[in-house]
Amino acid sequence: MGGLLAVIVPLLLPTSAFAHASDRGHVLLLPTGYYLLGGAVAVAVSFLVLALLPASAPARLWRRRVPLLEAGEGPRLAVSLLSFAVFAALVVAGFVGSRDPLSNPLPLTIWTLLWAGLVLVQGLLGDVWRWLNPWYGPWRLAAGLLGPRVPWRLPAWLGCWPAFVLFFAFAWFELVDPAPDDPARLATAAGLYWLFSFAAMLAFGYRPWSRQGEFLTLFFTMVARFGVVERTGRRLALCLPGSKLFGAAPLAASGTAFILLALSSVSFDGLSKTFFWLGRFGVNPLDYPGRTALMGIGAFGLVLTFLLLAGAFLLAVWLGQRLAGDGVPFGRAAGLLVWSIVPIALAYHVAHYLTALLVDGQYALVALSDPFARGWNLIGTAHLHVSAGIVAGAHSAWWLWNVQAGAIVAGHVLAVLVAHGLAARLHGGARAAVLSQVPLTLLMVAYTVFGLWLLSAPAV
């Protein structure tokens, strides 16, 4: 508890307000035609999947694997130690480097390269975070000195609730705190969180805390299930996107809540900036008062979005179980079907952060070449000309709109297919499997339309 307070208290202290680094990216509203067409495609595909595709077909298709190569774990320790060294240097840069969030490498690395970029890499390729994890290497060295035994064990009933709480604190810091990209403030939060998690790993063990408490590792591991590279022991194999979700075990209530929080927090990030949301609270979007004045509204919205999504998901699963009528326990159904939310969460994450990744990613290359603002050019990119034209102009806007809309619709299609395949595991008969999916599919269609609306709605 003392370690957690050490993380939280500095974040509550007054500070000057900065905008989130990604908020400085260009905002290109999705045209209404894309919004309507995407919703129509989502409805049509959902209907075709439920009406024509056998419930067992997705699982048969997604079982296919193409062997690639064998890869040992030897370099993992060295890569993790290097990752920790880079992280430590970034924290130092947060304290002594430039005060400008677009010139300091820490906020650009955390919010752009890690939270926008690495999530995309995890979702496309697989578990890259397993190697980049900055806790694994230091923990291995410490465990070698202290011995493998740990003082305490995490109780099984605790589940993933520690990770859920820490993820919520992370989302609050990113979306509600007035200065999430102030370099010194972010350095304090990131450094204390690393120390807190490292102490927890020494106390409870690396694997137990990574699976129940360290929210980044848990989140990245869940996203990696969507990637096209699968690791079994030393063997790597190529698989279809989302195929690893079919073999997932049902999650406990804490794991279900964790996935729903991941989707709802990114959705609220988009919603909180829309004219619609601000207008509900009497805020003039054209005279934006800044995040400090909206902290109460932001905290309320973050909780409300999660509760609404969780309530809608649980209601859809409950109605589906009633329609199926074959006695499958509600908890097992919810814990298994929540995996079908992962493609939607990943798709919206990509669509929402795409412009920030393309623009702020260039700023990150410049800042990483001169991390301490000393006039260095470590990687040869210090004098790179940052071009916002990559997301500006008619041609750029056209391909950007298509990528955003295409990502959300593709995520919806894969989510419906995954849910269809998971339903076959839950229910013995094809009729029960299809009936159980009707409410959840309607929810997915609604959320896909909501995601497209967020991209097309006027926002600050």
N, C-alpha and C positions, 0 to 999 in steps of 0.2 A: 504493500500500500504506500509506503514512503517513497518507493521509486516512482510509482505512478503519479503521486502528488508532485514530485520533482519535475515530471514532464509537463503537468498541467499548469502549475502555478505560474511559471514564466510566461505562458501563453496568455494569461489573464491580465498581465501588467499593461499599463497604457503605453502606446507607441504611436509613431506617426503612421498614417494610413497610406498603403500602396495598393494599386490595382493588382489583381492576379496577372502574372506574366502572360499567360495565354490570352487574357482579355484584350491584349494589344494587337492581336492578330486581326486580319480583315474578316468581316462578317458578310457573307454573300448569301442572301436569303434564297432558299429553294423556291423556284417558281411554283405557282398553284397547280399548274398542269402536272408537274412531277408528283406533287402531293396526292392529287386525285388518281393519277395513273398507278402510283405505287400502292395505294389502298385497294384499287380494283384488282390489281394483280395478286395481292395478298389474299383477298377473298376468293378469287378464282382458283388459285393454287391450293388453298386450304380445302375447298370443296372437292377438287379432283383427288387430293390425297385421301380424304376420308371416304369418298364414294368409290374410288376405283382401285386404290393400292391395297393389297393384302397387308394386314398388320405385321406379318412376319417378314415381309419383303425388305424393309430397310435394314433389319439386322443381318439378313443373309448377304445383302450387298456390301454392307460396311465391315463385314468380317475379313475381307480380302486384305492381304499384306504383301508388300514387295520387299524382300530382304535387301538391306543396304550394305552394312559392314558391322564389324565388331569394334567396340570402343571401350577401353578400360577406364578406371577411375583415377589413374595416376596423376594426370595434370590438374585434377579438380582442386586439390589443396593449394597448389601454386596460384591458380587462377583466382581462387577466393581470397587469398592473401593479397594479391595484386588489387583486387576489387576493393578490399578494405583500405589499402593504402591510398587508392584514388579517393575513396569516400572521406578518409581523414583529411586529405589535402583540400577537398572541396569544403569541408567544415571550416578549416582554417581560412580558406578564401572567403567564406561567408563573413568572418569577423574582420579580416584585414584587407579584403579586396574592395572593389568598387561598390559604392552604395546603390548604384543603378541596377535594378533587377535584370535589365537587358544587357548589362555588361559584366555582371558577376556570374560565374559558372554554376554556383550552387543552385539558385532557383531555376535556372534554365535546365540543369541536369535533372533535378527532382521532378519538376512539373512538366517538362517537355520530353526529355529523352527517356526518363524512367516511366512516368505515369501515362504519357501518350505513346511514346515510341516502343518501349519494351513490352507493354501490354499487347501491342500489335504484333511484335515478333513472337511472343509467347503463343498468341492465338493462331498464327500462321505456321510456325515451325514446330514448336513444342517447348519443353522445359529448359530454356536457356538460363533461367534464374537459378537453377540447380547449381550451375557453375559460377555464376556471378554473385551469389549470395555472400555478403560481406561478413556474415557471422560464422560460417562454416569453418574457414581456415583458422581464425583466432580461437574458436572453440576447440578444434582438434589439438592445437598447441597447448591450450590450457588443460584439456583433459589428459594429455600425455604427462603433464607435470603433476596434476592433482589426483590422477587415477580415474578409472571409468565410472566408479560408483557415484551416485548423486544423493544428496541429503534427503530429498523429498520426492514423492510421486504425485502427479496430478490426478485427482479423483476422476473416474470415468464419467460420473454424473455431470461434471463441469462442462464436458463437451467442448464446443468451439466458442462458448460465450466470452472467454477472455479476448479472443480474436475479434469477435463481434463488437465488443465495447471499444477496443483499440481502433478498429476500422471506423466506427462512428466518430471517435475523437479525431481521427485523420480527416474524415469528410467534413467535420465541423471546422477544423483548422483551414482546410482548403476553401470551403464555400461560405463560411460565416465570419471567420476571423477577419478583422479589418486589414491585416498586413501579412498574408501568407507568403508573399515573395520578398519581404524585407530580408536581405541577406543575413544580417546578424540574428534576427528573430528566428528565421528558418534554421540557421546553424545551431541555435540553442535547442530548438525542438528536435531536430534530426540527431544531434549528438546525444542528448539525453535519452531519446528513444533507443538508440543503438546500445547505450550502456544498460538501460533497463532490460532490454531483450537479452543481452549477453549475460547479465546476472541471472535472469530467469532460466536460461539454457544451462548454466552451471548448477543451478539449484534443482531443476527438474529433468535435465537431459535435453540434448539438442533435438532429437526427433519428436518427443512428446510436446515440447513447447512450440516447435515449428508447425505441428499439426493442430494444436489447440489454442495457441496464444499469439504467435507472430503473424500478424494479419497479412503482411506483404507476401510471405512465403505461401500461406494458405490461399490467398487470392490468385497468385501467379500459378500455383499448382492446379487450381480449378480451371483457369483459363487455358493452361497447357493441354488439357484434355481435348481441346478443339483442334490442336495442331496436327500437322500431317506426318510428323516423325514420332514414332513410338519406341520406347526403350524397354526391353525385357532382359534383365540381367545385363550382359555385355553386348547384346545384339540390338542393332537399330534397324527399324523397318519403316517403309513408307506406307501410309494408310490414307484413306479419304478423310476430308475435314469432318470432324464431329464423330468419327467412328469410335473413338475411345470412350465417348459418353455412353455407348450402349452397354459397356461392361462395368459401368459404375455401380457401386453399392448404394442402397438407400441411405440418405443422410438423416442424422438425428435432427431434432427441432432447431438446435443451434446452427447446424450447417445449412439448413433450409433458410433460416433467417439471414445468415451471412450472404448467401447468393442473392437473395432479394434486396438486401441493403446495397450490394455492389451495383445492381441495376438502378435502384431508386435514387441513389446519390448522384450518379451521372445524369440521370433524367432531371433531377432537381437543379443541377448545375445549368442545364439549358433553360428550364422553366423559370428560374429565378431572375433571368435577365430579360424576359419577354415583357412587352408593354402590357400584355394581359395580366400577368402576375403582379407587376408593380401597380397597375391601375386598381387592382382589388383592394389595395391598402392606401389608396389616395396619394400615391407617389407619382409625380410627373416625370415620365421617362426622359423628357427633353431637358429637364433640370435635375439630373440625377444627383442625389445628395451624398453619395459615397457609401461604402460598405459599413462604416462605423454607425451611421444612422439607421442601418437596416439589419443590425445583428439580431434583434428580437424576431423580426419577420423571417430572417434566414433560418434561425434555429427552429422556429415553428414549422416552416416549410419543409425542412429536412426530415423532421419527425413525421409530419403529416404525409409526405410522399411515400415514406417507407410503410406507414400503417395502411394507407390506401392500397398500395401494391400488394402487401402481404395479405390484407383482407380479401382483395379480389382474387388472388391466386388460391388461397385456401378455400374460398367459396366455390371457385371453379372446380377444384379437385373434389370437394364434397358433393357438388351436384353431379359430377361425372361418376362418382362411386354410387350415388343413388340411382343413376340411370343404368349403370352396369348391373347392379343388384346381385353381385356374386360374393359378397362378404369379405373382400380384401380390406385389411385394416387401413383406416384413413391415414394414420401416421406413416405407414409404409408407402402408400400411394403418393403422399405429398413429398416424402423424402426422396423418392425415385424420380418423380416427374419434374421436380425442381431443376434437375440437370438440363431439361429442355430449355430453361431460361438462359443458359450460358451463351448460345449463339446470338440471341437477341441482345444480351448485355454487351457482348463483344462487338457486334455490328454497330450498335449505337455509340459505343465508346470510340470506334474508328471514325464514324461519320461526324461526331461532335468535335473531336480534337484534331481533325485532319488539317484544317487551315493553320491552327496553332503549331502543329508539328512541322509543316512546310515552311512557315515563316520564322518562328522562334527557334527551330532547329538550326537555321543559319546563324542566328545570334549565338547559339550555344557553341558552334564551331569556332567563332571568333573569340568568345570568352574563354574557352578551354585552352586556346593557344597562349593566352596571357592571363592566367587565373588570378594573379595577385596584383594586377594593374601596374606592372613594373616595366612595360614596354617589351616584353618577351614575345617570341614567336615560336613556341615549342613544337607545334605540329604543322606550321606553315600556313595557318588560316587566319592569323591575326589581322590581316589587311583584306580579308574577303569582303567584297561588296555585297551587302545584304539586299536582296531583291524581293520586294513584295509583289513584283509583276508575275511571280509564279502562281498567284491566286487572283490576279487582276486581269481585266480585259475580257472581251467576249469569248475568245477561244478557251482561256483558262477557266472562266466561269462555267462554260459548257461541260468540260470534262470533270470539273470539281462537282458540279451538281449530279452528274451521272454516277460518279463514284459514290457520293453520299447516299443518293436514293437507291442505287444498286446494292450497296452494302446492307442497308436496312431491310430491303426486300429479300435479299439472299439470306440474311440472318433469320428472317421470319420463315422462309421456306425450309431451311435446315432445322429450325426449332420445331416446326410441325412434323417433319420427318422423324426427328429424334423422339418427340413425344409419342408418335405413332408406334415406333419400334419399342419404346419402353412400356407402352400400354400392353403390348403383346406379352411381355414378361410378367405383367401383373395379372392379366386375365387369361383364362384358358381358352375361351371362345372368341372368334373373330368379331361376332356381333357385340359382345360385351366390351371388347377393346375399342371398337369404333364409337359406341355410345358414350363411353367414358371420356372420350376426347372432344366431344362436341363443345362443352362449356369452356375447356381450356383453349381450344382452337379459337373460339370467339374472343376470348381474352387476348390471345396473341395477335389477332387481327386488330383489335382495338388499340393495343400497345404499339403495333407497327404504324398505324395511322397517327397515333399520338406522337411517335418519334419523328415522322415526316412533318407533322404540323409544327413541332418545335423548331425544325430546321427552316420552315417557311415563315414562321411568325416574326414580326418586327421585334427587335431586341436592342438593348443598349450595348 
